[in-house]
Amino acid sequence: MFHLLKWLYPGMKLKRWLFLFAIGVMMFSFGGALAINSEYLGRAKEEIFMFVYRTVGSYDYTVIMFVGLIILLLGSCLMLWSTRSLIRSIIAVLIPDRSEKIVDLIYQERKLGRGPSVTVIGGGHGLSVLLRGIKSSTNNVSAVVTVADDGGSSGRLREELGIIPPGDLRNCLVALADTEPLMEKLFQYRFEGNTALAGHSFGNLFIAAMNEVTGDMETALKESSKVLAVKGRVIPASKEHVRLDAIMTDGTVVEGESQIPEAHKKIRRVQLFPKNVPAVPAAIDAIESADAIILGPGSLYTSIMPNLLVDGVAHALKKSKAVKIYICNVLTQPGETDGYTAAQHAKAILDHTGHGAIDYVLVNSTPIPEEMWHGTGATPVEIDEDKINALGCGLIKEDLMSATEAGRHDPEKLCAAVMKIIYTLGNRR
């Protein structure tokens, strides 16, 4: 019985139709009685009166009213049960494996559909971790993803097929997917051996093939999203071919995203080649219409920065009235942010975008055991609150550490912290 009451939960948008259905049933019954013969309705009423009289010994109208309410309740339960069975019958054909949970599915989708509009900017493993968590709180998610990757399978497909690198795009699609585990494993499967396919992931090849079929990477991602039942959108920052270069403090220039950490030099700034690369209009729209914009987590210079260097992205970010959150990494990244404090991470972004790109810096407050990072070349990011405040940013400390992956964020903790900021500090703005 309690399970049936879920159909009446607020926000389900079903009660109005059940009410209309009930009115229809009453009109149908009343009209049928009039069309056939109104005396049948009178006879039924007389029978009920006689039943009450024989049972109670008098015409007790309180008892008659009670009988009427019982009939009304039975009729309502019958309508609810029949409506539920009809919907389940239809859903069993469309999604047979999940038809038993249809009321929970409807409630979840209605609830998530009313969630805040969140745009995340970045790439790499860190971005997919955030997306895995945040899809449990809202369906209105847009991921603006870097296209500067030039290593591994993505780099090979970029060179051989002339497409923008699909690797980070694939990871975001899988992270936002609401599909079977087998499909996720399929998209992440990487071929082995000594053949030409060795090193390629199936998902990269699928996206590359979809790009060839549709003739456009943005369309290819939309169609791929349907296959994976993606909650939200995955948008490349640009559809142009770009290279990420780093200008080091000693004046040397390192060309290529994959080569920057290998140089093991201190980075002064990064830039795109060519410099004036147009953004995908949908990416700008996602930033302008967002309730919250999140930068990171992920590699500071090679995952987050390339997006901000695309024409129009930094301007739209600073102009937006959304709450803007930078999620600082838990550990420094060898060859890229060695020795960086939290303030230095944020300052690097502001140096490339100008002030107004970050409202709050979210950092991990949980001590990291030395055995989790000793010998890796990485160190815990120092939290220097005064210097962060001096940049015009607020600092928020939360337990964000993963219990299973060393130096990684936990998706659920990260989502909880982000949504807390959006619903509290975001409203104040």
C-alpha positions in Angstrom: 0.0 0.0 0.0 2.9 2.4 0.9 4.4 1.7 -2.6 1.1 2.8 -4.2 1.2 6.0 -2.3 4.5 7.0 -4.0 2.4 7.7 -7.1 0.9 10.7 -5.1 4.3 12.2 -4.1 4.7 16.0 -4.8 6.4 16.7 -8.1 5.3 13.5 -9.8 2.9 15.4 -12.1 0.5 12.4 -12.0 -2.1 13.6 -9.4 -3.7 16.0 -11.9 -4.2 13.2 -14.4 -5.5 10.8 -11.8 -8.0 13.5 -10.7 -9.0 14.1 -14.3 -9.3 10.3 -14.9 -11.6 10.1 -11.8 -13.8 12.9 -13.2 -14.0 11.1 -16.5 -15.0 7.8 -14.8 -17.8 9.6 -12.9 -19.0 11.3 -16.0 -18.9 8.1 -17.9 -20.9 6.3 -15.2 -23.4 9.0 -14.8 -23.9 9.4 -18.5 -24.2 5.7 -19.0 -26.9 5.5 -16.3 -28.8 8.3 -18.0 -28.5 6.8 -21.4 -29.5 3.3 -20.5 -32.2 4.1 -17.9 -32.0 6.4 -14.9 -34.2 4.0 -12.9 -31.2 1.6 -12.6 -29.3 4.2 -10.6 -32.3 4.7 -8.3 -32.7 0.9 -7.8 -29.0 0.7 -6.8 -29.5 3.4 -4.3 -32.6 1.7 -2.9 -30.8 -1.6 -2.5 -28.1 0.2 -0.5 -30.7 1.8 1.7 -32.4 -1.6 2.2 -29.1 -3.2 3.1 -28.4 -0.6 5.7 -32.0 -0.9 7.1 -31.8 -4.7 7.4 -28.3 -4.5 9.0 -28.9 -1.6 11.4 -32.6 -1.7 11.8 -33.2 1.9 10.7 -32.3 4.4 8.0 -29.1 5.7 9.6 -27.7 8.2 7.2 -24.3 8.2 9.0 -23.9 4.5 8.1 -25.1 5.2 4.5 -22.5 7.9 4.2 -19.9 5.6 5.6 -20.8 2.9 3.0 -20.6 5.6 0.3 -17.1 6.5 1.4 -16.0 2.9 1.3 -17.3 2.6 -2.2 -15.5 5.8 -3.1 -12.2 4.5 -1.6 -12.5 1.2 -3.3 -13.1 3.0 -6.6 -10.1 5.3 -6.1 -7.8 2.3 -5.3 -9.1 0.5 -8.4 -8.3 3.5 -10.5 -4.8 3.8 -9.0 -4.1 0.2 -9.4 -5.3 0.1 -13.0 -3.4 3.2 -13.9 -0.2 1.8 -12.4 -0.7 -1.5 -14.2 -1.2 0.3 -17.5 1.9 2.4 -17.1 4.0 -0.7 -16.0 2.7 -2.6 -19.0 3.9 0.1 -21.4 7.2 0.6 -19.6 7.9 -3.2 -19.5 8.1 -3.0 -23.3 10.3 0.1 -23.4 12.7 -0.7 -20.5 11.9 -4.3 -19.4 14.7 -4.6 -16.9 13.6 -1.6 -14.9 9.8 -1.8 -15.1 9.5 -3.0 -11.4 11.0 0.4 -10.3 8.9 2.6 -12.5 7.5 4.8 -9.7 11.0 5.4 -8.4 12.3 6.1 -11.9 9.5 8.7 -12.5 10.1 10.3 -9.1 13.9 10.4 -9.6 13.6 11.9 -13.1 11.1 14.5 -12.0 13.4 15.4 -9.0 16.6 15.5 -11.0 14.9 17.5 -13.8 14.3 20.3 -11.2 17.9 20.4 -10.2 20.2 23.4 -10.7 21.8 24.0 -14.1 25.5 23.2 -13.6 28.3 23.7 -16.2 31.6 22.0 -15.5 34.8 22.9 -17.4 37.8 20.7 -17.6 39.0 17.3 -18.8 40.8 14.2 -17.8 40.0 11.8 -14.9 39.2 14.6 -12.5 36.2 15.9 -14.5 34.7 12.4 -14.9 34.9 11.9 -11.2 32.9 15.1 -10.6 30.3 14.1 -13.2 29.8 10.7 -11.7 28.8 12.3 -8.5 26.8 15.3 -9.7 24.5 13.4 -12.0 22.8 12.0 -8.9 21.6 15.5 -7.9 20.6 17.1 -11.2 20.0 16.2 -14.9 20.8 19.7 -16.0 24.6 19.1 -16.4 26.8 20.4 -19.2 30.4 19.3 -19.5 32.6 21.7 -21.5 35.6 19.5 -22.4 39.2 20.2 -23.5 40.2 19.2 -27.1 44.0 19.7 -26.7 44.8 16.1 -25.8 47.5 14.7 -28.2 48.6 11.5 -26.5 47.5 7.8 -26.6 44.6 6.6 -28.6 43.1 10.1 -28.9 46.4 11.5 -30.3 46.5 8.7 -32.9 42.9 9.2 -34.0 43.5 12.9 -34.2 46.5 12.5 -36.5 45.1 9.6 -38.6 41.5 10.8 -39.0 41.8 14.5 -38.5 39.2 14.7 -35.7 39.3 16.4 -32.4 40.6 14.0 -29.7 37.7 11.9 -28.4 39.3 10.5 -25.2 38.1 13.1 -22.6 34.8 13.3 -24.4 34.3 9.6 -24.1 35.2 9.6 -20.4 32.6 12.3 -19.8 29.9 10.4 -21.7 30.5 7.3 -19.7 30.6 9.3 -16.4 27.2 10.8 -17.2 25.7 7.6 -18.6 22.6 6.0 -17.0 23.1 2.6 -18.7 24.1 -1.0 -18.0 27.5 -1.7 -16.6 28.3 -3.9 -19.6 27.8 -0.9 -22.0 30.2 1.1 -19.8 32.8 -1.6 -19.9 32.4 -1.8 -23.7 33.0 1.9 -24.2 36.1 1.8 -21.9 37.5 -1.4 -23.3 41.0 -1.0 -24.8 42.3 -3.3 -27.4 45.5 -5.2 -26.7 48.1 -7.1 -28.8 50.2 -6.0 -31.7 47.5 -5.1 -34.3 46.7 -1.6 -35.6 43.9 -1.5 -33.0 46.2 -2.0 -30.0 45.9 0.8 -27.5 42.6 2.2 -28.9 39.5 2.1 -26.8 36.2 1.0 -28.3 34.5 4.2 -27.2 37.1 6.4 -29.0 36.5 4.3 -32.2 32.7 4.5 -31.8 32.8 8.3 -31.4 35.2 8.6 -34.4 32.8 6.4 -36.5 29.8 8.5 -35.4 31.7 11.6 -36.4 32.2 10.2 -39.9 28.5 9.2 -40.1 27.1 12.5 -38.9 29.8 14.7 -40.3 30.1 16.7 -37.1 31.6 16.0 -33.7 29.0 17.9 -31.8 26.2 15.9 -33.5 28.2 12.7 -33.0 28.3 13.3 -29.2 24.5 14.0 -29.1 23.8 10.7 -30.9 26.3 8.8 -28.7 24.6 10.3 -25.7 21.3 8.5 -26.8 23.1 5.2 -26.9 24.5 5.6 -23.4 21.3 7.3 -22.0 23.5 10.3 -20.8 22.1 12.6 -18.2 23.1 16.0 -19.5 25.3 17.2 -22.3 29.0 16.7 -23.3 30.3 19.6 -25.4 33.7 20.1 -26.9 35.2 23.5 -26.1 36.0 23.9 -29.8 35.7 21.9 -32.9 39.0 23.3 -34.3 42.3 21.4 -34.2 44.6 23.0 -31.5 47.9 22.4 -29.9 48.7 23.4 -26.3 52.0 25.0 -25.8 53.7 26.0 -22.5 56.1 28.9 -22.0 58.4 28.0 -19.1 60.0 30.4 -16.6 63.4 30.0 -18.3 61.9 31.2 -21.6 61.7 27.8 -23.4 58.6 26.7 -25.2 57.3 23.1 -24.9 54.8 22.1 -27.7 52.1 19.6 -27.1 49.9 18.8 -24.1 51.5 15.4 -23.5 55.0 16.9 -23.6 54.5 19.6 -21.0 54.7 17.4 -17.8 57.7 15.6 -19.3 59.8 18.8 -19.5 59.8 19.0 -15.6 60.2 22.8 -15.7 58.2 25.5 -14.0 55.4 26.8 -16.2 54.9 30.6 -16.6 51.8 30.3 -18.8 50.2 28.1 -21.5 48.7 29.1 -24.9 46.9 27.5 -27.8 48.2 27.3 -31.3 46.6 28.7 -33.3 45.7 31.4 -30.8 42.3 32.6 -32.0 40.2 29.4 -31.8 36.4 29.9 -31.9 34.3 28.2 -29.2 31.4 25.9 -29.9 28.3 28.1 -29.5 26.6 25.5 -27.2 29.6 25.8 -24.8 29.1 29.5 -24.5 25.3 29.1 -24.0 25.9 26.5 -21.3 28.2 28.9 -19.4 25.8 31.9 -19.8 22.7 29.9 -18.7 24.3 28.1 -15.7 23.3 28.5 -12.1 26.8 27.2 -11.2 30.0 26.9 -13.1 32.7 24.5 -11.8 36.4 24.4 -12.9 38.1 21.1 -12.3 39.2 19.0 -10.6 41.9 17.9 -12.9 45.3 18.8 -14.3 45.6 22.6 -13.9 47.5 23.5 -17.1 46.6 20.6 -19.4 43.0 19.9 -18.6 41.4 23.1 -17.3 43.4 25.9 -19.0 42.9 24.8 -22.6 39.2 25.4 -22.3 39.7 28.9 -20.8 42.0 29.9 -23.7 39.3 29.2 -26.4 37.9 32.5 -27.7 34.8 33.6 -25.7 35.0 31.1 -22.9 36.9 33.2 -20.3 34.8 36.3 -21.2 31.5 34.3 -20.7 32.8 32.9 -17.5 33.6 36.3 -16.0 30.4 37.8 -17.2 28.2 35.1 -15.8 26.2 35.7 -12.6 26.4 32.0 -11.7 28.3 30.9 -8.6 31.8 30.0 -9.8 33.7 27.2 -8.0 37.3 26.0 -8.6 37.9 22.5 -7.2 41.5 22.3 -6.2 43.4 19.1 -6.6 44.2 17.0 -3.6 47.8 16.4 -4.6 50.2 18.4 -6.7 51.0 17.0 -10.2 54.6 16.0 -10.9 56.0 18.1 -13.8 53.1 20.5 -13.8 52.3 21.9 -10.4 55.2 20.9 -8.2 55.1 22.7 -4.9 52.0 24.6 -5.8 49.7 25.8 -2.9 45.9 26.1 -3.3 46.4 29.9 -3.8 48.9 29.3 -6.6 46.5 27.0 -8.4 43.8 29.7 -8.3 46.2 32.5 -9.2 47.3 30.6 -12.3 43.7 30.5 -13.5 43.1 34.2 -12.8 46.4 35.1 -14.5 45.0 33.4 -17.7 41.4 34.6 -17.5 41.5 37.8 -15.4 39.7 38.4 -12.1 36.1 37.3 -11.8 36.5 33.7 -13.0 36.4 32.2 -9.4 34.2 33.0 -6.5 35.1 30.1 -4.2 38.0 27.6 -4.0 36.9 24.2 -2.7 39.7 22.2 -1.1 40.1 18.9 0.7 40.3 19.3 4.5 41.2 15.7 5.3 44.8 14.9 6.1 46.4 12.5 3.6 48.4 9.6 5.0 52.0 9.8 3.8 52.0 6.3 2.5 49.3 7.4 -0.1 51.7 9.8 -1.8 55.2 9.1 -0.7 57.5 8.2 -3.6 55.0 9.3 -6.3 56.6 12.7 -6.8 53.3 14.4 -5.7 52.7 16.1 -2.3 49.5 17.3 -0.6 48.4 20.7 -1.7 49.0 23.3 1.0 46.0 25.4 1.9 47.0 29.0 2.3 43.7 30.7 3.2 45.0 34.3 3.5 46.5 34.3 0.1 43.3 32.8 -1.4 41.3 35.6 0.2 43.7 38.1 -1.1 42.8 37.0 -4.6 39.2 37.9 -3.9 38.1 34.3 -3.6 36.4 32.5 -0.7 37.8 29.3 0.7 35.7 26.3 1.5 37.1 23.2 3.2 35.4 19.8 3.0 36.3 16.2 3.4 36.6 15.2 -0.3 39.1 12.3 -0.1 38.4 9.0 -1.7 38.8 6.0 0.6 39.7 3.7 -2.3 41.9 5.8 -4.7 45.0 7.5 -3.4 45.0 11.2 -4.0 41.6 11.2 -5.7 38.3 12.9 -4.9 35.3 10.8 -3.9 32.4 11.4 -6.3 29.7 11.4 -3.7 31.6 13.7 -1.3 32.5 16.0 -4.1 28.8 16.2 -5.2 27.6 16.9 -1.7 30.1 19.7 -1.2 29.3 21.3 -4.6 25.5 21.2 -4.1 25.9 22.6 -0.6 27.7 25.6 -2.1 25.1 26.0 -4.9 22.1 25.9 -2.5 23.6 28.1 0.2 26.2 30.5 -1.1 24.9 30.5 -4.6 21.5 31.8 -3.5 23.2 34.7 -1.7 24.6 36.0 -4.9 
